[in-house]
Amino acid sequence: MEKITLLSESEPAQSRFLADSILNSMKPPFAEHGFAGFWFQGIAISAYQDYLQDSRKSLLTRRILRGRGGVFASSPKVQQLHEQYVTRVAPTDINFGEALRLESPYCYILCENGQPNKAQKLFNRYGVNTVLSWPLKHFASDAWAGRFTLLSKHTYDEINFTGLETTLKQAQMSLFEHFHNEINPFRQCNLFNQTAIKALKMAATGLHNHEISQELHITVRGVEYHLESIRNKLSASNRANLVHIAHQLEII
């Protein structure tokens, strides 16, 4: 059986086995709709606006949005395709930004001015003729949603859309049940300093800076620096507001 890959930092063998099992169970119903592969990830509700603004001050810069963390791929081959897409094609691809719009499904444009674009050339090398981005609301969060990128060798007109959204919702529910934190786009390892997260968790329990410094074995000034850094990233007005936003984004 072809191994299925979770694109994130090294996971325990048990976690990888569980991901393989869950994603393997999705392949037959997806195939019935005409899809041979996919990847799944969490997308911030603000992602499209952050992409358009392209500001270094944004929490989600274009570089972060093109990251490879928190992505579940249906096979090593799809993992390779995803990596090549986000590193080689996405920076100049018209589809990348449009696929961040979460109001409705989006079919990738693979031909521009009558000519194949870079996306088509890449996807066609993997036998993919149709690419669909399909967003799904998070059942318990207003800050982010899930999104399947579906890959098919068929043309758009040949895809079976009957019951597809129900199939995708069931698949997302299963992934959220077991890998919710890994999927959360705000919990990716390169977004926040991990010491800052630990300090914020302690602050949220009511600990004072000197108590946090003792727990983390850093100076009080170091605690202040980390909390101020994460406060600026989240545009929080004060400590209480910072804790509130961090809970909303489910990062603590």
N, C-alpha and C positions, 0 to 999 in steps of 0.2 A: 504494500500500500504506500502511496506517495505521502511522504511526511509533510505535515502542515506546520507552518512556522509563525511564531509570535515575534513581531519586530519590536523589541524593546531590550532593556538590559538583560543580562543573564538571569534566567529564572531557574528555580529548583526543578529537578527532573519531574517531580510529581505535578508541578504546575504546567510544565510543557506537555506532559502526557494528557492532562485534563484538557488543555487547549486543543491538542490533536484530536481527542475524542469528540469534543463539542463541534469543532469545525468539520470533521469528517461526517458527522450526522447531518450537516447542512447541505452537503454536496448533492445528494440525490434530489431533494426538492428544488434546489436551485437549477439543477440540470433540466428538470421538467419545464422550467420557464425558458430554457435556452442559454443558460450561463454556465460556462465551464470553469470559471475562476472569479475571484473577488478579493478585495481587501476591505477592512472595516476599521473605522477610527472615530474618536470623539472630535467634534468640531465646536469651537466656541461660537455662541450666537453673534458675537461682535466681529467674527473673523473677516467677513467680507468688507466691512467698513474699515477695519484695521489694515486690510490688504490695500484698499483704495488710498488710504491716507499715507501709507508707506512712511511712517514717522519712526525715527529711532527712539522716540520717547514712548511709543506704544508698547504695551505689555507684549502683544503678539506682533512682532515684526514679520516682514516677509520671510526672513531666514528661519524664524521659529515656525511659521506656518508651513514651511517646506520641510520640516523636520521628519525624521523617520521613526521617532519614538511613539509608543502607544498604538501601533498599527498591527492588526492581525491579518496575515496573508494566508490564502487558501493552499499554497504550496511553495516550495523553494523557488520554483520558476516564477510564480507571481511575486514573491518577495524580490527577486532580482529585477523584474519588470518595474515594480514600484520604486526601487532604489534608483534605477536608471531614469525613470520619469522625473522624480523630484529633483535629481541632481543635474540632469542634462537638458531636460525639455521644459519643465515647469517654469523656470525663471523667465522664459519668453513666450510661454504658451497662453493663448487667449482663454483656454478652457480652465486653467487652474483657478483663476480668480472667480470666474462664473460658477464653478462648482462649489464655491464657498457660500453662495447664496442658498439659504436653507428653506426658502418658501415652497419650492416644488422640485421634482426630479429634473435633471439636466442631462441632455444627450450631447456628448462631446462632438465638436465640429472638427472633422479630420481632413477637410479639404477647403482651401482658401484660394479665391480667384481662379478656380478651376484646376488648382494644383494641390497635390498632397502636402500637408504641412509636416513639421517635425514629429508631432504627436502620432499622426497616421503612420509615418515611416517606422517609428518605434513599435507601436502596437501591432502593426502588420507583421513585423518580424516574429512576433509571438503568436501569430495566427488569430489575432483579435481584430474584428471588423467593426464592432459596436462597443462603445464605452458609455455606461450610464452612471451618473452620480445620483444616489437616492437617499435623501435625508429623512430622518425619523425623529420625532420629538422625544425628548427625555421625559419619562413618566414622573420624575420628581425634581427636575431642575429647570430653572428658567435661564441658566447661564450657558448651558451647552447642550448639544444634541449628538445623536449618532449619525453616521453616514456610511453606506455601502457604496463602493465603486465596483460595478458589475461589468464583467468582461465576457463578450460573446463572439463566436466565430460567425454568427448569423447577422443578417442585415436587420435593421430596426423593425421592419415590417414583418419579419419572421419570428420575432420574439413573442412568447406567450405571456401577456400581461395579466391574464385572469388570475386573481388571487395572489398576485406577486407581493403587494404591500403587506398582506396578512402573513405570508411566508417570511418576509423580512422583519416584521415586528416580532414574530416568534423567535427568530434567530437573534435579534438584538436583545430580547429579554433574557435569553440564555447567557449571552456574553456579559450582560450587565450583572447578572446574578453572581457570576464567578470572577469577573475581572473588571469590576466597576472602577476601582482606583487606577488600574493600569490603563484604562481607556480614557479617563478624565484628562482633557487636554491641558488643564491647569496644574496637573500633577507630574508633568514630564520633567525628567531630571535636570534638564538644562534651562528651565524657566526660573527657578528660584534656588538660591543658595540653601543647601540642606541644613546648615547651622542656623540660618535665619528662620527656617520652618520650625526647627526644634525650639528655638527661643520664643517664637510666636505661640506655639502650642502651650508652653509653660505660662506665658503671659495670659493666655485665654483662661487658664485655671485660676488666675488671680495672683500668681507669684510676682514679686517685685524684682527689679533689675538685679539687685545684689544677690537675691536668691537664685535667679536664673544663671548668673555668672558662676556661682558656686557649683551648680548642677552641671554646667557645660565646661567648667574649668577654663573660662575665658574672663577677661576683665569686664568690669561694669561698662567701661567705654566701648568695649567690643560688642556687648549686648545692645547698647544704644545704637551703635552703627548698624548692626544687622536689622534691628526693628525699624530704624529710619529708612534703610534701603528698601525693605519690603513694603513699607508704608508708601514710599514714593512710587514704587512700581504699580501699586494697586490704587493710587490716587486717593488714599484714605485721609480724612481730615484730622483724625486723632487716633489714639490707641483703641478706644472702644469701637470706632468706626472700622478700624483695621481688622479687628477680631470679627466684626459682623460680616464684612466683605469676604474674609477668608472662609467663614462658615458657608456663605452663599456659594462660593466657588468650590467648596468641599476639599480645600487643601489642608485643613486641620480637622 
